[in-house]
């Protein structure tokens, strides 16, 4: 994965809804005309690329992204307090989200 894909930086449709689609829905929403410029033309970070990579990990591993990464990356590294999914938002080590000053 590189930052030369030509994909847009973000896909914000439905992002702030109470029930956003799973990140795996992104692959079906992208079309050939989704690229903002040809691949390998510019360096530009894309959150879409990271979501598509997560979708590929799920497809290849046959496991949910968070479960696979926890067993293949976090546990072998002894990262027992790290997670790719929310376990409990009330734990003191959890980062706090802020939006519009609140």
WOWOGI-V187790 format. One record per residue. N is the residue number from 1. RES is the residue in one letter. OMEGA is omega in degrees with one decimal (999 if undefined). NEAR is the number of other ideal C-beta (glycine too) atoms within 12 Angstrom. D_LAST is the distance of its C-alpha to the last C-alpha in Angstrom with 2 decimals. Layout:
N:RES:OMEGA:NEAR:D_LAST, N:RES:OMEGA:NEAR:D_LAST
This chain:
1:X:176.3:16:34.81, 2:X:177.6:16:34.45, 3:X:178.1:20:32.26, 4:X:-173.4:18:35.20, 5:X:-173.8:29:34.87, 6:X:179.1:24:34.34, 7:X:174.1:35:31.44, 8:X:-179.2:26:28.46, 9:X:-175.2:20:25.37, 10:X:170.7:20:23.20, 11:X:-169.4:27:23.78, 12:X:-178.3:15:20.79, 13:X:178.2:16:22.59, 14:X:-175.3:16:20.84, 15:X:-174.8:18:18.21, 16:X:179.0:11:15.22, 17:X:179.6:9:17.30, 18:X:-180.0:7:17.00, 19:X:-178.5:9:20.17, 20:X:176.8:16:20.53, 21:X:174.7:18:24.05, 22:X:-177.6:18:25.05, 23:X:-179.6:29:25.32, 24:X:177.4:21:29.07, 25:X:-177.3:20:29.15, 26:X:-176.8:31:28.61, 27:X:-179.9:23:32.24, 28:X:-179.8:14:33.64, 29:X:-179.0:22:31.54, 30:X:179.2:24:32.71, 31:X:178.4:12:36.02, 32:X:179.7:9:38.47, 33:X:178.4:11:37.15, 34:X:180.0:24:33.58, 35:X:179.1:21:34.50, 36:X:173.9:19:33.54, 37:X:-177.1:18:36.51, 38:X:176.4:13:39.30, 39:X:178.7:19:38.70, 40:X:178.8:13:39.53, 41:X:-176.8:14:39.25, 42:X:169.5:19:35.99, 43:X:179.8:13:33.67, 44:X:179.1:23:30.21, 45:X:178.4:17:27.58, 46:X:172.5:29:26.77, 47:X:178.5:21:24.18, 48:X:178.8:32:26.70, 49:X:179.3:30:29.31, 50:X:177.8:23:27.36, 51:X:178.9:31:26.79, 52:X:176.1:28:30.49, 53:X:177.0:26:31.50, 54:X:177.7:30:29.68, 55:X:178.5:25:31.55, 56:X:177.8:19:34.79, 57:X:178.2:27:34.26, 58:X:-177.4:23:33.94, 59:X:-177.4:16:37.04, 60:X:-175.9:13:39.14, 61:X:-176.1:19:38.21, 62:X:-179.5:10:38.22, 63:X:172.4:17:35.17, 64:X:-177.1:20:31.46, 65:X:-176.6:29:29.77, 66:X:179.8:23:27.73, 67:X:-179.2:20:30.89, 68:X:-178.3:24:33.08, 69:X:178.1:24:30.96, 70:X:-178.1:24:30.53, 71:X:-175.8:19:34.32, 72:X:-175.7:18:35.49, 73:X:-172.3:19:33.19, 74:X:-178.7:19:31.06, 75:X:178.6:17:33.75, 76:X:-180.0:12:36.61, 77:X:179.6:13:34.63, 78:X:-177.8:9:33.88, 79:X:-172.8:16:30.11, 80:X:179.8:12:29.72, 81:X:179.6:15:26.06, 82:X:-178.0:20:24.95, 83:X:172.6:23:24.30, 84:X:177.6:23:23.79, 85:X:-178.6:18:22.35, 86:X:176.7:12:19.86, 87:X:176.6:15:22.07, 88:X:-178.8:11:19.75, 89:X:-177.0:13:15.99, 90:X:178.8:9:16.75, 91:X:-175.8:13:19.01, 92:X:-178.2:9:18.33, 93:X:179.1:14:19.05, 94:X:175.5:15:16.51, 95:X:-177.7:11:13.96, 96:X:177.0:11:10.29, 97:X:178.4:9:8.47, 98:X:177.4:7:5.38, 99:X:178.5:8:5.38, 100:X:175.3:6:5.62, 101:X:-178.1:4:3.79, 102:X:999:6:0.00
